[in-house]
Amino acid sequence: MLFLNMDKLRIKLKRTFNSINTKLAVVFMLMLLATIEVIGAYFTRQLEQSSIESFQTSIQIPSFVTNQLSVQLSRNNSRSNDRMSQIISDYNNDAISEIIVVDNKDIIRAVSNMNDKSRVGQRVNNNIVKQVTSTGRQITRVVNDNGTSSMIQISPLTSTTGTSNNVGAIYVRASMQSVFNDLRTTSITFLVASLVAAMLGAILALIISRAITRPIEEMQEQALHIADGDYSNQVKIYSNDELGQLGKAFNTLSVRIERSQEESDSERRRLDSVLSHMTDGVLATDRHGNISVVNQMALNFLNVTEDEIINKPINEALGLDETAQDLISNQKEIVVTANSGTRNEVILHASFSLIKRVTGFVSGSVCVLHDVTEQMKNENSQRQFVSNVSHELRTPLTSMHSYIEALSEGAWKDPEIAPQFLKVTQEETERMIRMINDLLSLSRMDRGVSRMDMEWVNLNDFVSHILNRFDMIVKTDNNEKKYTIKRELGTQALWVEIDTDKMMQVIDNIMNNAIKYSPDGGVITVRLVQNLNHVILSISDQGLGIPRKDLGKIFDRFYRVDKARSRAQGGTGLGLAIAKEIVEAHHGRIWADSSEGQGSTFYISLPYEPMSEEDDWDEV
């Protein structure tokens, strides 16, 4: 617990000392202390010099005293020594501790201290005194004897007889302890005043720094709120100075950032909405070719998840051998084949464009994937359709050309061959007419211009009428294949709204196919049942059947399971395609079920709404 508290205290102190508030206060206080110390040192020095000069002036022996001493030195007798001792003894100056009078021969003539009276008449040993008596110049020195500071002042004494002859010198010693005591007291007072000023300066610095840093701290907090997306707070303005102007600018910046962020979010949401609802896939890359943005349609096309494709090179995502840089730099349009989860294969048209900044720097690229599977399928179908039509028409035309050429070369004169050739030519012509009529019917249905004459019909009676006609054909024509029609229609009236001519064409086509591909004497079963809101008509034969791989293609135009046999039987390959278009125009559905060698069953499902008794009564 103690270590934990110490760590908390250490962290708190670290934060405190790292604060600009503390730094400003410390810097201000140090600058104040430095300024005070420099000024104090200069003031103390000047005070010391001034005190020493003042003290030096105060111990200066007055001229009337030095004149008297010069007069006595000029007389040079024993009474003059006593007189000089009396003069310097009478001179009252508390600062002076000792006065000695020396003549120009360096002999002590008088002393102020009566205890040193024995020194009178002795030669002085002080070199400074000798220097003054020899040069006639005043010398002042500060000496320290046993820790006591004193000032020594040696002044020359000149003759008063009108000449400037040097007659001696006066040696004055004065204690400077009081001066230094006053200086020490002044220094201590200045130091205390400096500390008080420093403390006051520190408090003032804290107040000023707090006033400076408080708006900055609030701006820092607001910046953190802005970084988190919160723009509700505002920096408080305390004054109209530079910090206040900065706070106002910061608040303005916050409002503009919020507005820009809202616009950016709105644009991002709009872009996301556009991307998510686009029927084309979009891939955006950085300048290195790595995918950074992808929409849902592109994920569906490529059958991947967003995590699997983000930051992946675009060439790998599209399954291309070219590098990502080549794809971006060439900006060519390519066709890509991808495996989709919902379909076996998707053919995509990929186009690339660069993302450039104002400076022209390429920051990435955008790849748009357009699904051209249906377009390619339609183009292939159209090519196949043209090829099939050309092939289907070329066969009868070739046959007709051969027979007509033979007739023109003289076969028309042969009474046995000519009728046969003309019959074949007529049959081929009728076959081409049927094919062209079927093509025109499909064309009208494709263009939506085929008119439907809808009417309410009892489907039971309608189907029975068609089957009666096929029964009549098999009874009256001895050359046709023999077959039997088995009816399972029921007795309930099933009223549906159909175009009777077109629906009769559908049933005739399926019945004719059932008769053609059934063996001689085969049974064709026709059933009519109601299933929920649909009526289902099924026609089953006992023919060779349709291979399972061909069931999904039998309703395609010109598709034949056995092409040679179909042409031999005169089919155009368009009957089931027309039947599908007609049934779907009735909002129904047609399909087939078959097994090879076991016959085929074709189903027609039409919308059906059961009628109530009131509806039946109204109909009557």
Sequence and secondary structure as in RCSB ss.txt:
>XXXX:A:sequence
MLFLNMDKLRIKLKRTFNSINTKLAVVFMLMLLATIEVIGAYFTRQLEQSSIESFQTSIQIPSFVTNQLSVQLSR
NNSRSNDRMSQIISDYNNDAISEIIVVDNKDIIRAVSNMNDKSRVGQRVNNNIVKQVTSTGRQITRVVNDNGTSS
MIQISPLTSTTGTSNNVGAIYVRASMQSVFNDLRTTSITFLVASLVAAMLGAILALIISRAITRPIEEMQEQALH
IADGDYSNQVKIYSNDELGQLGKAFNTLSVRIERSQEESDSERRRLDSVLSHMTDGVLATDRHGNISVVNQMALN
FLNVTEDEIINKPINEALGLDETAQDLISNQKEIVVTANSGTRNEVILHASFSLIKRVTGFVSGSVCVLHDVTEQ
MKNENSQRQFVSNVSHELRTPLTSMHSYIEALSEGAWKDPEIAPQFLKVTQEETERMIRMINDLLSLSRMDRGVS
RMDMEWVNLNDFVSHILNRFDMIVKTDNNEKKYTIKRELGTQALWVEIDTDKMMQVIDNIMNNAIKYSPDGGVIT
VRLVQNLNHVILSISDQGLGIPRKDLGKIFDRFYRVDKARSRAQGGTGLGLAIAKEIVEAHHGRIWADSSEGQGS
TFYISLPYEPMSEEDDWDEV
>XXXX:A:secstr
 HHHHHHHHHHHHHHHHHSHHHHHHHHHHHHHHHHHHHHHHHHHHHHHHHHHHHHHHHT   HHHHHHHHHHHHH
 SHHHHHHHHHHHHH   TTEEEEEEEETTSBEEEES GGGGGGTTSB   HHHHHHHHH   EEEEEEETTEEE
EEEEEEEE SSSS  EEEEEEEEEE HHHHHHHHHHHHHHHHHHHHHHHHHHHHHHHHHHHHHHHHHHHHHHHHH
HHTT          SSHHHHHHHHHHHHHHHHHHHHHHHHHHHHHHHHHHHH SSEEEEEETTSBEEEE HHHHH
HHT  HHHHTTSBHHHHTT SS HHHHHHH   EEEEE  SSSS EEEEEEEEEEE TT  EEEEEEEEEE HHH
HHHHHHHHHHHHHHHHHHHHHHHHHHHHHHHHHTTGGG TTHHHHHHHHHHHHHHHHHHHHHHHHHHHHHHHT  
    EEEEHHHHHHHHHHHHHHHHHH SSS  EEEEEE  SS  EEEE HHHHHHHHHHHHHHHHHHS TTEEEE
EEEEEETTEEEEEEE  SS   GGGGGGTTSTT  SSHHHHHHTT  S HHHHHHHHHHHTT EEEEEE TTS E
EEEEEEE     HHHHHHH 
